[in-house]
Amino acid sequence: MMPFVRVLLTASALVAVCSTAAAQPMAFEDVVRNLRNPDPKLRMSALQLLHDAKYPEAIIPIAALIKDPVNEIQLEAIDAELSFFLADTVTTKSRVAFVVEVRSEGRAAKAFEMGPMVALPKPVPQEVVRALLEAVDDETPHVRVEALYTLGVIGRGPLTGDEGAMLIKALDHYDPAIRAIAARVIGRLGAEKAGDALVIAMNDSNAQVRFAAMRALGNTREVGAVKALTEQFQFHRKGEGAWSALDALARIADPSSAELFKGQLAHKDPNIRRAAAEGLGRTGDKSEIETLVTMASNDESEMVRAASAFTLQKFGENYLTRLVDFLDSDKMAPQVQAYLFELGTPAAAALVPRLLEPDEGIRKHVVEVLGGIGDETTVAELTPLLKDRDKNVAKAAKLAIDRIRTRSSDRGVLSTAR
């Protein structure tokens, strides 16, 4: 797509875009019409107005600009769609007076790295999903990357039909970065009948594509890939290839992998010990429970101690308190929160007392988990934290309540539809 110079909105231009000759506010419909204006400056101005105003009614009209002939308009449209679904606002551009700085880099990749909780669980219109998938074939690398990561952040899986097929097709894209991202997005969202294509991708010429494909097979619980993943682990034995394969096997948790997991509990790589401990927990094999008890207390790696505590909790031992204790660390929080999400709603009641923790890090991270696994009854427990002495905890409480209510509202809509 052709480049576009930085947009400078002077005071007079802003008035021209935002008001009529009679100085009345421009109607929403008129702003939307300008999304189709042949003048790229007016299209960008209208897009920025809708982006900043966060009109949910603009989600579908903006989707058309993801395929705009101007790169910067495409990127602004993709970022606008992302912003409609993010649980929290992230600034991507700065304003000085009436100058709008068009961002040089997007935030979709960073949002994706933050995990699935970064977006509210709202339905995404098919028009948006389709436009993001079509942008994967754009000639501009930045547009391709932003579009695919944005889909991974806001999408609701698994993708089926044409959308699923389009995502799977991206595993064969000429750009290895897109192939790797496609595997990651499939791992996050799922795509109907992606298993065979991911197994093929495990032999890709690019290492990052191979590793992403392995992890995606684990995230999608592709039982048919157990043999191929076991062979990959036995081939690599160490390094990212080995732990990617073992991590995938640990997520699939086929009983046939239990012996492999037991044999790796003493591996020198903590990533492999972590995956082995998790795998035993998910397969339910308790034959190494004494070893896991020792690992939960004495392993030199914090991530392995947490994984062992998770497995022991899965076995019915009382290790939830030990798990939550790890939440005083921002570094450990994503790993432990993932365990708590996996333990699910039954763990919510036991987490509520930890909302009174003196450590603000623990309070914040527990609040975030309750936003993911709690229900309407949890809202009452979270409400006092809206006035928490720590502003980050208070902000997390608001987002958690929003998430619970969005999820409940979504279920109500689905129930009515049925």
C-alpha positions in Angstrom: 0.0 0.0 0.0 1.2 3.5 -0.7 2.7 5.7 2.1 0.9 8.6 3.7 2.4 11.7 5.3 1.9 12.5 8.9 -1.6 14.0 9.5 -1.5 17.6 10.9 -4.8 18.7 12.3 -4.7 22.5 12.6 -7.4 24.3 14.5 -9.2 25.2 11.4 -9.0 21.7 10.0 -10.3 20.3 13.3 -13.3 22.6 13.1 -13.9 21.7 9.5 -14.0 18.0 10.3 -15.9 18.1 13.6 -18.6 20.7 12.8 -20.9 22.0 10.1 -20.9 25.6 8.8 -23.4 26.4 11.5 -20.8 25.2 14.1 -23.1 22.3 15.1 -21.4 19.0 16.1 -21.1 16.7 13.1 -23.5 13.8 13.2 -22.2 10.3 13.7 -23.5 9.3 10.3 -21.6 12.1 8.7 -18.3 11.1 10.3 -18.9 7.5 9.2 -19.6 8.7 5.6 -16.2 10.4 5.6 -14.6 7.0 6.1 -15.5 6.5 2.4 -14.3 10.0 1.4 -11.8 9.9 -1.6 -9.6 12.4 0.3 -7.3 10.3 2.5 -6.9 13.2 4.9 -10.6 13.3 5.5 -10.7 9.5 5.9 -8.0 9.6 8.4 -9.6 12.5 10.3 -12.9 10.7 10.5 -11.2 7.5 11.6 -9.3 9.3 14.3 -12.5 11.0 15.6 -14.3 7.6 15.9 -11.2 5.9 17.3 -10.8 8.5 20.1 -14.6 8.7 20.8 -14.8 4.9 21.2 -18.2 4.7 19.5 -19.0 0.9 19.5 -21.3 1.5 16.5 -18.2 2.4 14.5 -16.6 -1.1 14.9 -18.1 -2.4 11.6 -17.7 0.7 9.5 -14.0 1.0 10.5 -13.3 -2.5 9.4 -13.5 -1.5 5.8 -10.4 0.8 6.3 -8.3 -2.2 7.3 -8.0 -2.7 3.5 -7.5 1.0 2.7 -4.8 1.8 0.0 -3.0 4.0 2.5 -0.7 2.3 5.0 -1.2 4.7 7.9 -5.0 4.6 7.5 -4.9 0.8 7.6 -2.7 0.8 10.8 -5.0 3.4 12.4 -8.0 1.3 11.6 -6.4 -1.9 13.0 -5.4 0.0 16.2 -8.9 1.4 16.5 -10.5 -2.0 16.3 -8.0 -3.2 18.9 -8.9 -0.3 21.2 -12.6 -1.2 21.1 -11.9 -4.5 22.8 -9.0 -3.9 25.1 -9.9 -4.0 28.8 -7.7 -1.0 29.5 -6.6 2.0 27.5 -3.1 2.1 26.2 -1.8 5.4 24.7 -0.3 4.8 21.2 0.0 8.4 20.0 0.7 11.8 21.5 -0.8 15.2 20.9 0.9 18.5 21.1 -1.7 21.3 20.6 -3.5 20.3 17.4 -0.7 18.0 16.1 -1.5 14.3 15.9 1.5 12.1 15.9 0.7 9.0 13.8 2.3 6.1 15.7 5.3 4.5 14.1 4.7 1.2 15.8 1.5 -0.6 16.8 0.6 -2.2 20.1 -1.0 -5.4 19.0 2.1 -7.6 19.5 2.6 -6.2 23.0 -1.1 -6.7 23.8 -0.9 -10.3 22.6 2.1 -11.0 24.9 0.1 -9.7 27.8 -2.2 -12.8 27.5 -5.9 -13.4 26.8 -7.0 -11.3 29.8 -5.9 -8.1 28.0 -9.2 -8.0 26.1 -12.8 -8.0 27.3 -14.8 -11.1 26.3 -17.0 -9.3 23.8 -18.3 -10.8 20.5 -16.3 -9.6 17.5 -18.3 -8.9 14.3 -17.5 -11.2 11.4 -16.7 -8.2 9.2 -13.8 -7.3 11.6 -12.5 -10.9 11.7 -12.6 -11.2 7.9 -10.9 -7.9 7.3 -8.1 -8.7 9.7 -7.6 -12.1 8.0 -7.6 -10.6 4.6 -4.9 -8.1 5.7 -2.5 -11.0 6.3 -1.9 -10.9 2.6 -1.2 -7.2 2.5 2.1 -6.2 0.8 3.3 -4.2 3.9 4.9 -6.3 6.7 3.8 -4.0 9.5 0.1 -4.2 8.4 0.3 -8.0 8.2 1.8 -8.3 11.7 -0.6 -5.8 13.3 -3.6 -7.4 11.7 -2.8 -10.9 12.7 -1.8 -10.0 16.3 -4.9 -7.9 16.7 -7.0 -10.9 15.7 -5.2 -13.0 18.3 -6.0 -10.4 21.0 -9.7 -9.7 20.2 -10.8 -12.9 18.5 -13.1 -15.5 20.0 -12.2 -19.0 19.0 -12.2 -21.5 17.7 -12.4 -20.1 14.2 -14.4 -22.3 11.8 -15.4 -22.3 8.2 -13.7 -19.8 5.8 -12.2 -17.8 8.7 -10.5 -20.9 10.1 -9.3 -21.9 6.7 -7.8 -18.4 6.1 -5.9 -18.6 9.4 -4.6 -22.0 8.7 -3.5 -20.8 5.2 -1.3 -18.2 6.9 0.8 -21.1 8.2 2.1 -21.4 4.6 2.7 -17.6 4.1 5.9 -16.6 2.4 6.9 -14.4 5.3 8.2 -16.6 8.2 7.2 -14.0 10.8 3.6 -14.4 9.6 3.8 -18.2 9.7 5.1 -18.0 13.3 2.4 -15.5 14.4 -0.3 -17.6 12.7 0.8 -20.6 14.8 0.7 -18.5 17.9 -2.8 -17.1 17.1 -4.1 -20.6 16.4 -2.7 -21.6 19.7 -4.6 -18.8 21.4 -7.9 -19.0 19.5 -8.0 -22.5 17.9 -8.9 -23.1 14.3 -11.0 -26.0 13.0 -8.9 -28.8 11.4 -5.6 -27.0 12.1 -3.8 -30.1 13.5 -2.4 -31.5 10.3 -1.1 -28.1 9.1 0.6 -27.5 12.5 2.3 -30.9 12.4 3.6 -29.9 9.0 4.8 -26.6 10.4 6.9 -28.4 13.0 9.3 -29.1 10.1 9.3 -25.5 8.8 12.7 -24.1 7.7 12.4 -21.4 10.3 13.0 -22.4 14.0 10.5 -19.9 15.5 7.8 -21.3 13.2 8.6 -24.8 14.3 8.6 -23.9 18.0 5.4 -21.9 17.7 3.7 -24.8 15.9 4.6 -27.2 18.7 3.2 -24.9 21.4 0.1 -24.4 19.3 -0.5 -28.1 19.1 -0.3 -28.2 22.9 -2.6 -25.2 23.4 -5.2 -26.8 21.1 -4.9 -30.2 22.8 -4.2 -32.0 19.5 -4.0 -35.6 20.7 -3.2 -36.8 17.2 0.2 -34.9 17.5 1.5 -36.8 20.6 3.7 -39.2 18.6 5.2 -36.4 16.4 5.8 -34.1 19.5 7.5 -37.0 21.4 9.8 -37.5 18.4 10.6 -33.8 18.4 11.5 -33.9 22.1 13.7 -37.0 21.6 15.4 -35.3 18.7 16.1 -32.0 20.5 16.7 -33.2 24.0 17.6 -29.7 25.2 16.9 -26.1 24.4 13.8 -24.3 23.1 12.9 -27.1 20.7 12.9 -29.7 23.6 10.9 -27.6 26.0 8.4 -26.5 23.3 7.7 -30.1 22.5 7.4 -31.2 26.1 5.3 -28.2 27.0 2.9 -29.2 24.2 2.8 -32.7 25.5 2.1 -31.5 29.0 -0.9 -29.5 27.8 -2.3 -32.4 25.8 -1.7 -34.6 28.8 -2.2 -37.9 27.1 -1.6 -40.8 29.6 0.9 -42.3 27.3 3.3 -39.3 28.0 3.4 -39.9 31.8 6.6 -42.0 31.7 8.3 -39.3 29.6 7.3 -36.6 32.1 8.6 -38.7 35.0 11.9 -39.1 33.3 12.4 -35.4 33.0 11.8 -34.3 36.6 15.5 -34.2 37.2 16.5 -32.5 33.9 19.0 -29.7 34.3 16.8 -27.3 32.2 14.2 -25.7 34.6 11.8 -25.2 31.6 11.8 -28.9 31.1 11.3 -29.7 34.7 8.5 -27.2 34.8 6.7 -28.8 31.8 7.3 -32.3 33.2 5.7 -31.4 36.5 2.7 -29.8 34.8 2.3 -32.8 32.6 2.0 -35.2 35.5 -0.6 -33.0 37.1 -2.7 -32.9 34.1 -2.4 -36.7 33.4 -3.3 -37.4 37.0 -0.3 -39.7 37.5 0.5 -39.5 41.2 3.4 -42.0 41.3 6.0 -39.2 41.8 4.1 -37.2 44.4 6.9 -37.4 46.9 9.4 -36.1 44.4 7.0 -33.2 43.5 6.5 -32.3 47.2 10.3 -32.0 47.4 10.4 -30.0 44.2 7.7 -27.6 45.4 9.9 -26.6 48.4 13.5 -27.1 47.3 13.9 -26.8 43.6 16.3 -24.0 42.8 14.0 -22.6 40.1 11.0 -20.6 41.2 9.0 -21.5 38.1 9.5 -25.2 38.9 8.5 -24.8 42.5 5.3 -23.1 41.2 4.6 -25.8 38.7 5.1 -28.5 41.3 2.7 -26.7 43.7 0.1 -26.5 40.8 0.4 -30.2 40.2 0.0 -31.0 43.9 -3.1 -28.8 44.0 -4.4 -30.7 41.0 -3.8 -33.9 43.0 -6.1 -32.6 45.7 -3.3 -31.5 48.1 -3.7 -28.1 49.7 -1.2 -26.0 47.8 -3.4 -23.1 46.7 -2.0 -20.8 49.4 1.5 -21.7 48.2 0.6 -20.8 44.6 -0.9 -17.4 45.6 2.2 -16.6 47.5 4.1 -16.5 44.2 1.9 -13.6 43.1 4.0 -11.1 45.0 6.3 -11.2 41.9 5.4 -9.6 38.6 7.7 -12.0 36.9 6.0 -15.0 38.3 2.4 -13.7 38.0 1.6 -14.7 34.4 2.7 -18.3 35.1 0.8 -18.6 38.3 -2.3 -16.8 37.1 -2.5 -19.2 34.2 -2.5 -22.1 36.7 -5.3 -20.4 38.7 -7.3 -19.8 35.5 -6.9 -23.5 34.7 -8.1 -24.5 38.2 -11.1 -22.4 37.4 -14.2 -21.3 39.3 -13.8 -23.9 42.1 -10.7 -21.9 43.2 -12.5 -18.6 43.3 -13.9 -18.9 46.8 -10.5 -19.8 48.2 -8.9 -16.8 46.6 -11.4 -14.2 48.0 -9.7 -14.0 51.5 -6.4 -13.1 49.7 -8.0 -9.8 48.6 -7.1 -8.6 52.1 -3.4 -9.2 51.6 -1.1 -6.4 52.8 1.0 -6.9 49.7 -0.5 -4.8 46.9 1.1 -7.1 44.2 -0.8 -10.1 45.5 -4.0 -8.2 45.8 -3.8 -6.9 42.3 -2.9 -10.3 40.8 -5.7 -12.1 42.7 -8.2 -9.4 41.6 -7.2 -10.1 38.0 -7.7 -13.8 38.4 -11.1 -13.3 40.0 -12.0 -11.2 37.0 -11.4 -14.3 34.8 -12.9 -17.0 36.9 -15.4 -15.2 39.1 -19.1 -14.7 38.6 -21.7 -12.1 39.7 -21.3 -13.2 43.3 -17.7 -12.3 43.1 -18.5 -8.7 42.2 -19.6 -7.9 45.8 -16.2 -9.1 47.1 -14.3 -7.0 44.5 -16.4 -3.8 45.0 -14.6 -2.6 48.2 -11.3 -2.7 46.2 -12.5 0.0 43.9 -11.4 2.3 46.7 -8.2 0.4 47.5 -5.3 2.5 48.8 -3.2 1.4 45.8 -4.4 2.9 42.6 -3.3 -0.1 40.5 -5.4 -2.5 42.7 -8.4 -0.2 42.4 -7.9 -0.1 38.6 -7.6 -3.8 38.4 -10.8 -4.2 40.5 -12.7 -2.0 38.1 -11.5 -4.0 35.1 -12.3 -7.3 36.8 -15.8 -6.2 37.5 -16.2 -5.0 34.0 -15.0 -8.4 32.7 -17.4 -10.4 34.9 -20.3 -8.2 33.9 -19.4 -8.4 30.2 -19.1 -12.1 30.4 -22.5 -12.4 32.2 -24.1 -10.0 29.7 -22.7 -12.1 26.8 -24.1 -15.3 28.3 -27.5 -13.6 28.7 -27.5 -12.6 25.0 -26.6 -16.1 23.9 -29.2 -17.6 26.2 -31.9 -15.3 24.7 -30.7 -16.1 21.2 -31.3 -19.8 21.9 
